[in-house]
Amino acid sequence: MFEFVHNNRTLVAVALGLVGLGLLVGGGVAGYSASVGEPYLAKVNGVKITERDLAMASNGEPLADVAKAKLLQELVQRQVLLSEAGSRHVVASDAQLRDQIMTIDAFKENGKFSVDRYKDLLAARQMTVEQFESRMREDLRLQLLAGAVGISGFGSQLAADRVVNALAESREVAGFQFLPAAYAGQINVSDADVKKYYETNQREFSLPERVKVSYVVLSRDEMAAGLTVDAEKVKAFYESNKKELAPEERRVRHILISADAKATAEQRATAKKTAETLLGQLKQNPASFSELAKQKSQDPGSATQGGELGYFGRGAMVKPFEEAAFKLAKGEISGVVETEYGYHILMVDDIRSKSFDDVKPVVEQRLKQEMAQKRFEQARDEFSDLVYQQADSLKPAADAFKLTARESDWLTKDAATDAMLNEAKVREALFTDDVLNKKHNTEAIELKPGTLLAARVVQHEPAKVQTLAEVSGKIAEQLKTDRAKAKALEEGKKALAALQKGEVVSLSWQPAKTLSRLQPQGLAKPDLNAIFSVAAKEKASAYTGLESPAGYTLYKVAVASVSTPMEPAMREGLVDSINSANAQMELASYLQKLRGLHKVERP
């Protein structure tokens, strides 16, 4: 199963809606940053997804409303999948985690994995090795879960072979293009034509109202970046919050004898007896646990790994399983544990918790954020007052908080190239009478929690319609182009009709070439569709044509006398691609179903 996922990482990522390493393993991991009482945007099985999670996932970049909604949807989907992976005991082994990390090019020097570069890059992102590997392990769990579903979506070999055969079918094709340039000399455009077009298409020459602005941003995150934290406070915070910061984790392996909710009482009794028999064998020989798990466990996700589930903390497994795991000492074997999935036997391989050094960067960042939040709360009212009371300039606010005023490009009521100004509430404020006409600052606008922006208009152009004199040359050229293209289409369609009637049409056909859907010889999909839509015989030609941006193209089509055989490796690759597409559809259906099975709440 893991091999399927490894070879189809893009398939899985696209299906999950989580594209790019940055989101998969770098940030936006719901529940990591949520604190008690913090407002949430969504909650999945009790796990909060907050504004801070969105900021992590977007690397702190401001998001337009549509992008923000899409990203929130992706984080909800991720958390649904993590919940499902936990309930199904889907785990990624240490070996799988190590292998995946070592393939990431960013951690390599001279083509080889570098431990120093690995640590340095993580430190640059204010992330510990433990944090990264925990998130990476989650990524792998998602891929394993998705891969298991994807495998079930493979179509039949016969259907795939039929598609491949159709793709390999060849045609002998010659073409001729009717180009507008060939008719441009025949086209005349008068002043009256230009004027008429101008008068009937006024909206085409309308320029919207637009402005350039100066703006300043008060950011909690920028405040935090400039702070330092006393080492003693870091240590004291760690000691006071050890349970939260360094929770105990258990590395457990198990044997599962399946008996799910659909099993009868008799089937459950049989499964329990089997588990008890295995437990008796383990008591006689505890060292055989791994081998016995490989032979007898009915958990497909862990059996091949000797039952290993890796490290997990509280909340990751179903309650009876978790309770049993956290009561055991290292090396101890449990009794038979009943869950909704059947009967388990557990053994604890290791018990660990993070050291102070492991979580020190996290504590420092958290304390910086807390300090910055206090400063931000103190500063936000003063910042708001300054931009409001001294409304003729942003300089007082910029000087008071050591902010740099930024200058924008042109923006309209509908769009801005600068992401910070492309928020609807910012653009709306810039076009109010007070800001646009009276030249006052906007009020302090909250872009997201911890970020305020104030702006003022420095240049303004009202909406206008360009004059005929300004656009007459452009109109004349456009009319000439349009009419020349219309003439090319007319002549092309006339020639096609004549050829299809069997009439002789004198054309300088391009040299014929053999092509297929797999070897299109540079032709676009619409051209291929037109070519393969006509019935052609080996000793007779059929004709087809189609409109294109360049004009009109005619094709003379015959069945190729010799077809190039397909290499076995290529055929196998195509069949795999077709099956992968089927797998992706199966996975998408599964994800939709999961949303109904897990509790997703909105505030």
C-alpha positions in Angstrom: 0.0 0.0 0.0 2.7 2.5 0.9 4.4 1.9 -2.5 1.1 2.9 -4.2 1.0 6.2 -2.2 4.7 6.9 -2.7 4.3 6.6 -6.5 1.0 8.6 -6.5 1.8 11.4 -4.2 0.4 14.0 -6.6 -2.8 12.0 -7.0 -3.3 11.8 -3.2 -2.4 15.4 -2.6 -4.8 16.7 -5.3 -7.6 14.5 -4.1 -7.1 15.7 -0.5 -7.1 19.3 -1.7 -3.8 19.8 0.1 -1.3 20.7 -2.6 2.3 21.5 -1.7 4.7 20.5 1.0 4.2 23.7 2.9 0.6 22.8 3.7 1.1 19.1 3.9 3.8 19.2 6.5 4.8 22.8 7.1 1.8 24.4 8.8 -1.9 24.7 9.1 -2.1 21.7 11.4 -5.4 22.2 13.2 -5.4 22.0 17.0 -1.6 22.6 17.5 -2.0 26.3 18.1 -5.6 26.6 19.6 -5.7 27.7 23.2 -8.5 27.5 25.6 -11.2 30.0 24.8 -9.7 31.1 21.5 -12.4 31.7 18.8 -12.5 29.0 16.1 -13.6 29.0 12.5 -14.5 25.3 12.5 -14.3 22.3 14.8 -13.8 18.7 13.7 -14.6 16.1 16.4 -13.8 18.7 19.0 -10.5 19.8 17.4 -10.5 23.6 16.7 -9.3 25.2 13.5 -8.5 28.9 14.3 -7.4 32.0 12.5 -3.9 31.2 13.7 -4.0 27.8 11.9 -5.0 29.7 8.7 -2.1 32.1 9.2 0.3 29.1 9.6 -1.0 27.4 6.5 -0.7 30.6 4.4 2.7 31.5 5.8 1.2 34.6 7.2 0.2 36.0 3.8 -3.2 37.9 3.8 -5.9 36.0 2.0 -8.8 37.2 -0.1 -12.2 35.9 1.2 -12.5 33.2 -1.5 -8.9 31.9 -0.9 -9.5 32.0 2.9 -12.7 29.9 2.6 -10.9 27.4 0.3 -8.0 27.1 2.7 -10.3 26.6 5.7 -12.1 23.8 3.7 -8.8 22.1 3.1 -7.9 22.2 6.8 -11.3 20.8 7.8 -10.8 18.0 5.2 -7.3 17.3 6.6 -8.6 17.1 10.2 -11.5 14.8 9.1 -8.9 12.5 7.5 -6.7 12.6 10.6 -9.6 11.6 12.8 -10.5 8.8 10.4 -6.8 7.6 10.3 -6.8 7.6 14.2 -10.0 5.6 14.4 -8.6 3.0 11.9 -5.2 2.8 13.6 -3.4 4.0 10.4 0.2 4.7 11.3 3.4 5.6 9.5 6.4 3.7 10.8 9.7 5.3 11.7 11.3 3.7 8.6 8.7 5.1 6.3 9.1 8.6 7.9 12.9 8.4 7.6 12.7 7.3 4.0 10.3 10.1 3.0 12.3 12.9 4.7 15.5 11.8 3.1 13.9 12.2 -0.4 13.2 15.9 0.2 15.6 17.9 -2.0 15.6 20.9 0.3 17.4 18.8 2.9 20.2 17.6 0.5 23.7 18.9 -0.1 25.5 17.6 -3.2 22.6 15.2 -3.8 22.8 13.6 -0.3 20.7 14.1 2.8 22.4 16.5 5.3 21.5 16.4 8.9 22.9 19.9 9.5 21.0 21.4 6.6 17.9 19.6 7.8 18.1 21.2 11.3 19.1 24.6 9.9 16.2 24.8 7.5 13.7 23.8 10.2 15.2 26.3 12.7 14.9 29.0 10.0 11.1 28.2 10.0 11.0 28.4 13.8 10.2 24.6 13.9 11.8 21.8 15.9 12.7 18.5 14.5 10.1 16.9 16.7 7.4 19.3 15.3 8.4 18.7 11.7 8.5 14.9 12.1 5.2 14.8 13.9 3.6 16.8 11.1 5.4 14.7 8.4 4.1 11.6 10.1 0.6 12.9 9.9 1.1 13.6 6.2 2.2 10.0 5.7 -0.8 8.7 7.6 -3.1 10.7 5.3 -1.4 9.3 2.3 -1.6 5.7 3.6 -5.3 6.1 4.4 -6.0 7.7 1.0 -3.8 5.1 -0.7 -5.8 2.2 0.8 -9.0 3.7 -0.6 -7.4 4.5 -4.0 -6.3 0.9 -4.6 -9.9 -0.2 -4.5 -10.8 2.2 -7.4 -8.8 0.4 -10.1 -10.8 -0.4 -13.2 -10.8 -3.5 -15.2 -7.9 -4.5 -17.4 -10.2 -4.9 -20.5 -11.6 -1.4 -20.2 -8.1 0.1 -19.7 -6.8 -1.9 -22.8 -9.6 -0.5 -24.9 -8.7 3.0 -24.0 -5.0 2.4 -24.7 -5.8 0.9 -28.1 -7.9 3.9 -29.0 -5.1 6.2 -27.9 -2.6 4.3 -30.1 -4.7 4.3 -33.3 -2.9 6.2 -36.1 -3.9 8.4 -39.0 -2.1 9.8 -42.0 -2.9 13.6 -42.0 -2.1 16.6 -44.2 -3.3 20.1 -43.4 -4.0 23.4 -44.9 -4.6 26.7 -43.1 -6.8 29.6 -44.2 -5.0 32.5 -42.5 -6.6 35.9 -41.9 -3.3 37.5 -43.1 -3.9 36.2 -46.6 -7.1 38.3 -46.8 -6.0 41.4 -44.9 -5.2 43.2 -48.1 -8.7 42.8 -49.3 -10.2 44.5 -46.3 -11.1 48.2 -46.1 -12.2 50.0 -42.9 -13.7 53.5 -43.3 -13.9 56.3 -40.7 -17.7 55.7 -40.6 -17.1 52.0 -39.7 -14.8 53.1 -36.8 -17.3 55.7 -35.6 -20.2 53.3 -35.7 -18.2 50.7 -33.7 -17.2 53.3 -31.1 -20.7 54.5 -30.6 -22.2 51.1 -30.2 -19.5 49.7 -27.9 -19.0 52.5 -25.4 -18.6 50.2 -22.5 -15.6 48.7 -24.1 -13.8 52.0 -23.9 -14.8 52.8 -20.3 -12.0 53.0 -17.7 -13.1 52.5 -14.1 -12.4 54.9 -11.3 -9.0 54.1 -9.7 -6.6 55.3 -7.0 -3.1 54.9 -5.8 -2.7 54.8 -2.0 -0.1 55.0 0.8 -0.6 52.7 3.7 0.9 51.4 7.0 0.4 48.1 8.8 0.5 47.4 12.5 1.3 43.7 12.9 1.5 41.6 16.1 3.7 39.1 14.3 6.2 41.8 13.3 6.2 42.9 16.9 6.9 39.3 18.1 9.8 38.9 15.6 11.6 41.8 17.3 11.2 40.6 20.9 13.6 38.5 23.1 12.5 36.4 26.0 14.3 35.9 29.3 15.8 32.4 29.6 14.5 31.9 33.1 10.9 32.8 32.1 11.2 30.2 29.3 12.3 27.5 31.8 9.6 28.5 34.3 6.9 28.4 31.7 8.0 25.0 30.6 7.9 23.6 34.2 4.4 25.1 34.7 3.0 23.7 31.5 4.9 20.5 31.1 1.8 18.4 30.8 0.6 20.4 27.8 4.0 21.1 26.2 5.6 17.7 26.6 2.7 15.2 26.9 3.6 11.5 27.4 3.6 9.4 24.2 3.5 5.7 23.9 5.1 3.5 21.2 2.7 0.6 20.9 2.4 -2.5 18.8 -0.8 -4.5 18.7 -2.5 -7.6 17.3 -6.1 -7.2 16.1 -8.7 -9.9 15.7 -11.4 -8.2 13.7 -15.1 -8.1 14.8 -16.7 -4.9 13.8 -20.2 -3.6 14.5 -21.8 -5.8 11.8 -20.4 -9.0 13.5 -22.9 -11.3 15.2 -22.5 -12.3 18.9 -21.2 -15.7 17.8 -18.6 -14.1 15.5 -17.5 -11.7 18.3 -17.2 -14.6 20.7 -15.1 -16.6 18.3 -12.9 -13.5 17.7 -12.4 -13.0 21.4 -11.5 -16.6 22.0 -8.9 -16.4 19.2 -7.4 -13.3 20.8 -7.3 -15.0 24.2 -5.5 -18.0 22.7 -2.9 -15.6 21.2 -2.5 -13.9 24.5 -1.7 -17.2 26.1 1.0 -17.8 23.6 2.5 -14.4 24.2 2.6 -14.9 28.0 4.7 -18.0 27.3 6.9 -16.1 24.8 6.6 -12.3 24.9 9.5 -11.9 22.5 7.4 -13.5 19.7 4.9 -10.5 19.7 6.2 -9.0 16.5 6.3 -12.3 14.5 2.9 -13.3 15.8 1.5 -9.9 14.8 2.8 -10.4 11.3 1.2 -13.9 11.1 -2.1 -13.3 13.0 -3.1 -9.7 13.2 -6.0 -8.6 11.0 -5.0 -4.9 10.9 -3.8 -4.4 7.4 -2.1 -1.1 8.3 0.2 -2.5 10.9 0.4 -6.3 10.6 3.3 -6.2 8.1 5.2 -3.9 10.5 4.9 -6.5 13.3 1.9 -4.6 14.7 3.8 -1.4 15.2 1.7 1.7 15.5 4.5 4.2 16.3 4.3 6.9 19.0 1.0 8.5 19.8 -0.4 10.7 22.6 -3.8 10.8 24.3 -6.7 11.5 22.0 -5.2 9.7 19.0 -6.9 6.3 19.5 -10.4 5.1 20.5 -10.9 5.3 24.2 -10.6 1.6 25.4 -7.5 1.2 23.3 -6.0 4.4 24.7 -6.8 3.6 28.3 -5.2 0.2 28.0 -2.1 1.6 26.3 -1.5 4.3 29.0 -1.8 1.9 31.9 1.0 -0.4 30.7 4.6 -0.1 31.7 7.4 -0.3 29.1 7.6 -3.9 27.8 4.3 -4.9 29.4 1.6 -6.8 27.4 -2.1 -6.0 28.0 -5.0 -8.4 28.4 -7.6 -8.7 25.6 -9.0 -5.2 24.9 -12.4 -4.9 23.2 -13.1 -1.9 20.9 -15.6 -1.3 18.1 -13.1 -2.9 15.7 -12.6 -6.1 17.5 -10.2 -7.5 20.1 -6.7 -6.2 20.6 -3.6 -7.3 22.4 -1.2 -4.4 23.1 2.5 -4.2 24.0 4.3 -1.0 24.9 7.7 -0.7 23.2 8.7 2.7 24.6 7.4 5.7 26.7 8.7 9.2 26.0 8.0 12.8 26.4 9.7 15.9 24.9 12.7 17.4 26.8 13.0 21.1 27.6 15.4 21.5 24.6 12.9 19.9 22.3 10.1 22.4 23.1 12.3 25.5 24.0 11.8 27.1 20.5 8.0 26.5 20.8 7.9 28.1 24.3 10.0 31.1 23.2 7.7 31.7 20.3 4.6 31.3 22.4 5.9 33.8 25.0 6.9 36.2 22.3 3.4 35.9 20.9 1.9 36.6 24.3 4.1 39.6 24.9 3.4 40.8 21.4 -0.3 40.3 22.0 -0.2 42.5 25.1 1.8 45.2 23.3 -0.6 45.0 20.3 -3.6 45.4 22.5 -2.1 48.4 24.1 -1.0 49.8 20.7 -4.2 49.2 18.7 -6.2 51.9 20.3 -3.4 54.5 20.1 -2.8 53.5 16.4 -6.6 53.8 15.7 -6.8 57.2 17.4 -3.7 58.6 15.6 -5.0 57.7 12.1 -8.4 59.0 13.0 -7.5 62.2 14.9 -4.7 63.2 12.6 -6.6 62.2 9.5 -4.5 64.3 7.1 -1.4 62.1 7.3 -0.2 58.7 8.2 3.1 60.0 9.4 2.2 60.4 13.1 1.1 56.8 13.3 4.2 55.6 11.3 6.6 57.6 13.5 4.9 56.5 16.8 5.2 52.8 15.9 8.3 52.9 13.7 6.3 51.7 10.7 7.3 52.1 7.0 4.7 53.7 4.7 4.1 51.6 1.6 3.0 52.8 -1.8 0.5 50.9 -4.0 0.0 50.5 -7.7 -3.4 51.6 -9.3 -6.4 49.8 -7.8 -10.1 49.9 -8.4 -13.2 49.2 -6.4 -13.1 45.6 -7.7 -9.4 44.6 -7.5 -5.9 45.4 -6.3 -2.6 43.8 -7.1 -1.4 44.1 -3.5 -2.9 41.3 -1.4 -3.3 43.4 1.7 -5.3 46.0 -0.2 -7.3 43.4 -2.1 -9.5 42.8 0.9 -13.1 43.9 0.1 -13.4 46.0 3.2 -10.2 47.9 2.4 -11.2 48.7 -1.1 -14.6 49.8 0.1 -13.1 52.2 2.6 -10.8 53.7 0.0 -13.7 54.8 -2.2 -15.8 56.4 0.5 -16.4 60.2 0.3 -14.3 60.9 3.4 -11.2 59.1 2.1 -11.5 59.8 -1.6 -12.8 63.3 -1.7 -11.9 64.8 1.7 -8.4 63.2 1.5 -8.6 61.7 5.0 -7.1 58.5 6.3 -9.2 55.3 6.4 -9.9 54.1 9.9 -7.7 51.3 11.3 -9.0 48.2 9.4 -8.5 44.7 10.9 -7.2 42.4 8.1 -7.0 39.5 10.5 -6.5 39.1 14.2 -3.3 40.9 15.1 -3.0 42.9 11.9 -4.3 46.5 11.4 -4.0 48.6 8.2 -4.7 52.3 7.6 -4.4 53.9 4.2 -4.9 57.2 2.4 -5.4 58.1 -1.3 -2.4 59.8 -2.9 -3.7 59.8 -6.5 -7.1 59.6 -8.0 -8.5 59.2 -11.5 -12.3 59.3 -12.0 -14.0 56.8 -14.3 -14.0 58.0 -17.9 -14.8 57.0 -21.4 -11.8 57.2 -23.8 -12.4 59.6 -26.7 -12.8 58.5 -30.3 -9.5 60.1 -31.2 -7.8 58.1 -28.5 -9.0 54.7 -29.7 -9.8 55.1 -33.4 -6.5 53.5 -34.5 -7.1 50.5 -32.2 -10.7 50.1 -33.5 -9.6 50.3 -37.1 -7.0 47.6 -36.6 -9.4 45.4 -34.7 -12.1 45.7 -37.3 -9.6 44.8 -40.0 -8.4 41.7 -38.1 -12.0 40.6 -37.4 -13.1 40.9 -41.0 -10.0 39.2 -42.3 -10.6 36.3 -40.0 -14.3 36.1 -41.0 -13.1 35.9 -44.6 -10.7 33.1 -43.8 -13.5 31.1 -42.1 -15.8 31.7 -45.0 -13.3 30.4 -47.5 -12.2 27.5 -45.3 -15.8 26.2 -44.8 -16.5 26.7 -48.6 -13.4 24.5 -49.5 -14.4 21.8 -46.9 -18.0 21.6 -48.3 -16.6 21.2 -51.8 -14.1 18.5 -50.9 -16.7 16.5 -49.0 -18.9 16.6 -52.2 -15.9 15.1 -54.1 -15.1 18.3 -56.0 -11.5 19.2 -56.8 -10.1 22.1 -54.8 -6.5 23.3 -55.5 -4.7 23.6 -52.2 -1.0 23.5 -51.3 -1.4 20.8 -48.6 1.4 20.5 -46.0 3.4 17.3 -46.1 1.4 14.4 -44.7 2.5 13.0 -41.3 1.5 10.0 -39.2 0.0 10.8 -35.8 -2.0 9.4 -33.0 -3.5 10.7 -29.8 -0.3 9.5 -28.0 1.9 11.1 -30.6 -0.1 14.2 -31.7 2.8 15.8 -33.7 2.2 19.1 -32.0 -1.5 19.3 -32.7 -4.0 20.5 -30.0 -6.8 18.4 -28.6 -9.6 20.1 -30.7 -7.6 19.3 -33.9 -7.1 15.6 -32.8 -10.8 15.3 -31.9 -11.8 16.6 -35.4 -9.3 14.3 -37.1 -10.4 11.1 -35.2 -14.1 12.0 -35.5 -14.2 11.3 -39.3 -14.4 7.8 -40.8 -11.2 7.3 -42.9 -10.1 4.4 -45.1 -6.6 3.4 -45.9 -7.0 4.1 -49.7 -9.3 7.0 -49.5 -9.2 10.3 -47.7 -11.8 12.0 -45.6 -11.9 15.7 -44.9 -12.6 17.8 -41.8 -12.0 21.3 -40.6 -12.2 23.5 -37.6 -12.0 27.1 -36.5 -8.9 28.1 -34.5 -7.5 31.3 -33.1 -5.3 31.5 -36.2 -8.1 31.1 -38.7 -9.5 27.9 -40.2 -7.7 24.6 -40.7 -8.6 21.9 -43.2 -7.4 18.3 -42.7 -7.1 15.4 -45.2 -7.3 12.2 -43.2 -6.5 8.6 -44.1 -5.8 5.5 -42.0 -2.0 5.1 -41.6 -0.6 2.2 -43.7 1.9 1.4 -41.0 1.3 1.9 -37.3 4.2 2.1 -34.8 3.8 -0.7 -32.2 3.6 0.5 -28.6 6.4 -0.4 -26.3 5.3 -2.7 -23.4 6.6 -0.2 -20.9 4.6 2.6 -22.4 1.4 0.5 -22.5 1.9 -0.5 -18.9 2.4 3.2 -17.9 -0.8 4.2 -19.7 -2.8 1.5 -18.1 -1.4 2.6 -14.7 -2.4 6.2 -15.5 -6.0 5.2 -16.4 -6.2 3.1 -13.2 -4.9 6.0 -11.2 -7.6 8.2 -12.6 -10.2 5.7 -11.5 -8.5 5.5 -8.1 -8.7 9.3 -7.8 -12.5 9.3 -8.5 -12.9 6.5 -5.8 -10.9 8.6 -3.3 -13.0 11.7 -4.0 -16.2 9.8 -3.3 -14.7 8.4 -0.1 -13.8 11.9 1.1 -17.2 13.2 0.5 -18.7 10.3 2.5 -16.3 11.0 5.4 -17.6 14.5 5.9 -21.0 13.0 6.8 -19.4 10.6 9.3 -17.4 13.1 11.4 -18.7 15.9 13.4 -17.8 19.2 11.8 -19.0 22.3 13.6 -19.1 26.0 12.7 -19.4 28.8 15.3 
